[in-house]
Amino acid sequence: MSELTEQVQTADRLWEEHRHEPFPDSLRHATFAGTHVWLIDLDIAGCVLHWLDNGGTLDPKNSILLQSRVEDLGRVIPEIDDPTAADYCQRLHQLAVLVSTSTPSTTQDAH
C-alpha cells in the first residue's frame, strides 16, 4: 500500500470521526484574532472533503487556504478552556495537518 493511500485512509477515518461530533456550543460565537472558529472549521472541512474526493490532492488555492487555517487553529487551541471543544479542535487540527502535509506545496499563484 502506498504512503498516500495510507494517508487517505487515515484522513478518511479521522474525517468520519470528526463529522459525527457536534460543533461545541462553547465555540459557536468564539473568535480568535478576529476569526470565527466555526469559519476555520468550515474551511478545513471543505479542504479535507476536496482532498478526499480528489484522491489526496488539492489545488493551489485550497492548499494555501488549508495551510492558513492550520496555522489559525494552532493559535486557537491553546486559548480554549473547554476540554470538549479542545478535543474537537485537536482532532480537526490533526486532520488538517495530515492533509496539508500530504499535499505537495506550491509556489504558484493561487489566483
BAMIRO-556174 format. One record per residue (C-alpha): residue in three letters; x, y, z. Coordinates in steps of 0.5 Angstrom, whole numbers. Example, Ala and Ser with C-alpha at 12.3 -4.5 7.8 and 13.67 -1.06 7.14 Angstrom:
<atoms>
<atom><resn>ala</resn><u>25</u><v>-9</v><w>16</w></atom>
<atom><resn>ser</resn><u>27</u><v>-2</v><w>14</w></atom>
</atoms>
This chain:
<atoms>
<atom><resn>met</resn><u>0</u><v>0</v><w>0</w></atom>
<atom><resn>ser</resn><u>3</u><v>7</v><w>-2</w></atom>
<atom><resn>glu</resn><u>4</u><v>12</v><w>3</w></atom>
<atom><resn>leu</resn><u>-1</u><v>17</v><w>0</w></atom>
<atom><resn>thr</resn><u>-6</u><v>11</v><w>0</w></atom>
<atom><resn>glu</resn><u>-5</u><v>10</v><w>8</w></atom>
<atom><resn>gln</resn><u>-5</u><v>18</v><w>9</w></atom>
<atom><resn>val</resn><u>-12</u><v>18</v><w>5</w></atom>
<atom><resn>gln</resn><u>-15</u><v>12</v><w>9</w></atom>
<atom><resn>thr</resn><u>-12</u><v>15</v><w>16</w></atom>
<atom><resn>ala</resn><u>-15</u><v>22</v><w>14</w></atom>
<atom><resn>asp</resn><u>-22</u><v>19</v><w>12</w></atom>
<atom><resn>arg</resn><u>-22</u><v>15</v><w>19</w></atom>
<atom><resn>leu</resn><u>-21</u><v>22</v><w>22</w></atom>
<atom><resn>trp</resn><u>-26</u><v>26</v><w>18</w></atom>
<atom><resn>glu</resn><u>-31</u><v>20</v><w>20</w></atom>
<atom><resn>glu</resn><u>-30</u><v>21</v><w>27</w></atom>
<atom><resn>his</resn><u>-30</u><v>29</v><w>26</w></atom>
<atom><resn>arg</resn><u>-36</u><v>30</v><w>22</w></atom>
<atom><resn>his</resn><u>-40</u><v>26</v><w>28</w></atom>
<atom><resn>glu</resn><u>-38</u><v>30</v><w>33</w></atom>
<atom><resn>pro</resn><u>-43</u><v>36</v><w>34</w></atom>
<atom><resn>phe</resn><u>-39</u><v>43</v><w>34</w></atom>
<atom><resn>pro</resn><u>-38</u><v>45</v><w>41</w></atom>
<atom><resn>asp</resn><u>-43</u><v>50</v><w>44</w></atom>
<atom><resn>ser</resn><u>-37</u><v>54</v><w>47</w></atom>
<atom><resn>leu</resn><u>-34</u><v>56</v><w>41</w></atom>
<atom><resn>arg</resn><u>-41</u><v>58</v><w>37</w></atom>
<atom><resn>his</resn><u>-39</u><v>65</v><w>38</w></atom>
<atom><resn>ala</resn><u>-32</u><v>65</v><w>39</w></atom>
<atom><resn>thr</resn><u>-27</u><v>69</v><w>35</w></atom>
<atom><resn>phe</resn><u>-19</u><v>69</v><w>36</w></atom>
<atom><resn>ala</resn><u>-15</u><v>74</v><w>33</w></atom>
<atom><resn>gly</resn><u>-22</u><v>77</v><w>29</w></atom>
<atom><resn>thr</resn><u>-23</u><v>70</v><w>26</w></atom>
<atom><resn>his</resn><u>-30</u><v>66</v><w>28</w></atom>
<atom><resn>val</resn><u>-28</u><v>59</v><w>30</w></atom>
<atom><resn>trp</resn><u>-34</u><v>56</v><w>26</w></atom>
<atom><resn>leu</resn><u>-31</u><v>59</v><w>20</w></atom>
<atom><resn>ile</resn><u>-24</u><v>56</v><w>21</w></atom>
<atom><resn>asp</resn><u>-28</u><v>49</v><w>22</w></atom>
<atom><resn>leu</resn><u>-32</u><v>50</v><w>16</w></atom>
<atom><resn>asp</resn><u>-26</u><v>52</v><w>11</w></atom>
<atom><resn>ile</resn><u>-22</u><v>46</v><w>14</w></atom>
<atom><resn>ala</resn><u>-28</u><v>41</v><w>13</w></atom>
<atom><resn>gly</resn><u>-28</u><v>44</v><w>5</w></atom>
<atom><resn>cys</resn><u>-21</u><v>43</v><w>4</w></atom>
<atom><resn>val</resn><u>-21</u><v>36</v><w>7</w></atom>
<atom><resn>leu</resn><u>-27</u><v>34</v><w>3</w></atom>
<atom><resn>his</resn><u>-24</u><v>36</v><w>-3</w></atom>
<atom><resn>trp</resn><u>-17</u><v>33</v><w>-2</w></atom>
<atom><resn>leu</resn><u>-21</u><v>26</v><w>0</w></atom>
<atom><resn>asp</resn><u>-25</u><v>27</v><w>-7</w></atom>
<atom><resn>asn</resn><u>-19</u><v>28</v><w>-11</w></atom>
<atom><resn>gly</resn><u>-15</u><v>22</v><w>-8</w></atom>
<atom><resn>gly</resn><u>-10</u><v>26</v><w>-4</w></atom>
<atom><resn>thr</resn><u>-9</u><v>32</v><w>-8</w></atom>
<atom><resn>leu</resn><u>-11</u><v>40</v><w>-7</w></atom>
<atom><resn>asp</resn><u>-11</u><v>45</v><w>-12</w></atom>
<atom><resn>pro</resn><u>-6</u><v>51</v><w>-10</w></atom>
<atom><resn>lys</resn><u>-12</u><v>56</v><w>-8</w></atom>
<atom><resn>asn</resn><u>-14</u><v>50</v><w>-3</w></atom>
<atom><resn>ser</resn><u>-7</u><v>48</v><w>-1</w></atom>
<atom><resn>ile</resn><u>-6</u><v>56</v><w>1</w></atom>
<atom><resn>leu</resn><u>-12</u><v>56</v><w>5</w></atom>
<atom><resn>leu</resn><u>-11</u><v>50</v><w>9</w></atom>
<atom><resn>gln</resn><u>-4</u><v>52</v><w>11</w></atom>
<atom><resn>ser</resn><u>-7</u><v>58</v><w>13</w></atom>
<atom><resn>arg</resn><u>-13</u><v>55</v><w>17</w></atom>
<atom><resn>val</resn><u>-8</u><v>50</v><w>20</w></atom>
<atom><resn>glu</resn><u>-4</u><v>56</v><w>23</w></atom>
<atom><resn>asp</resn><u>-10</u><v>59</v><w>25</w></atom>
<atom><resn>leu</resn><u>-12</u><v>53</v><w>29</w></atom>
<atom><resn>gly</resn><u>-5</u><v>52</v><w>32</w></atom>
<atom><resn>arg</resn><u>-6</u><v>59</v><w>35</w></atom>
<atom><resn>val</resn><u>-13</u><v>58</v><w>37</w></atom>
<atom><resn>ile</resn><u>-12</u><v>51</v><w>41</w></atom>
<atom><resn>pro</resn><u>-8</u><v>54</v><w>47</w></atom>
<atom><resn>glu</resn><u>-14</u><v>59</v><w>48</w></atom>
<atom><resn>ile</resn><u>-19</u><v>54</v><w>49</w></atom>
<atom><resn>asp</resn><u>-22</u><v>53</v><w>56</w></atom>
<atom><resn>asp</resn><u>-27</u><v>48</v><w>55</w></atom>
<atom><resn>pro</resn><u>-24</u><v>41</v><w>55</w></atom>
<atom><resn>thr</resn><u>-29</u><v>38</v><w>50</w></atom>
<atom><resn>ala</resn><u>-28</u><v>44</v><w>45</w></atom>
<atom><resn>ala</resn><u>-21</u><v>43</v><w>46</w></atom>
<atom><resn>asp</resn><u>-21</u><v>36</v><w>44</w></atom>
<atom><resn>tyr</resn><u>-26</u><v>37</v><w>38</w></atom>
<atom><resn>cys</resn><u>-20</u><v>43</v><w>35</w></atom>
<atom><resn>gln</resn><u>-15</u><v>38</v><w>37</w></atom>
<atom><resn>arg</resn><u>-18</u><v>33</v><w>32</w></atom>
<atom><resn>leu</resn><u>-19</u><v>38</v><w>27</w></atom>
<atom><resn>his</resn><u>-12</u><v>40</v><w>27</w></atom>
<atom><resn>gln</resn><u>-9</u><v>33</v><w>27</w></atom>
<atom><resn>leu</resn><u>-13</u><v>32</v><w>20</w></atom>
<atom><resn>ala</resn><u>-12</u><v>39</v><w>17</w></atom>
<atom><resn>val</resn><u>-4</u><v>38</v><w>19</w></atom>
<atom><resn>leu</resn><u>-5</u><v>31</v><w>16</w></atom>
<atom><resn>val</resn><u>-8</u><v>33</v><w>9</w></atom>
<atom><resn>ser</resn><u>-4</u><v>39</v><w>9</w></atom>
<atom><resn>thr</resn><u>3</u><v>35</v><w>9</w></atom>
<atom><resn>ser</resn><u>0</u><v>30</v><w>4</w></atom>
<atom><resn>thr</resn><u>-1</u><v>36</v><w>-1</w></atom>
<atom><resn>pro</resn><u>5</u><v>38</v><w>-5</w></atom>
<atom><resn>ser</resn><u>7</u><v>45</v><w>-3</w></atom>
<atom><resn>thr</resn><u>7</u><v>50</v><w>-9</w></atom>
<atom><resn>thr</resn><u>10</u><v>57</v><w>-10</w></atom>
<atom><resn>gln</resn><u>5</u><v>58</v><w>-16</w></atom>
<atom><resn>asp</resn><u>0</u><v>64</v><w>-15</w></atom>
<atom><resn>ala</resn><u>-7</u><v>61</v><w>-13</w></atom>
<atom><resn>his</resn><u>-11</u><v>67</v><w>-16</w></atom>
</atoms>
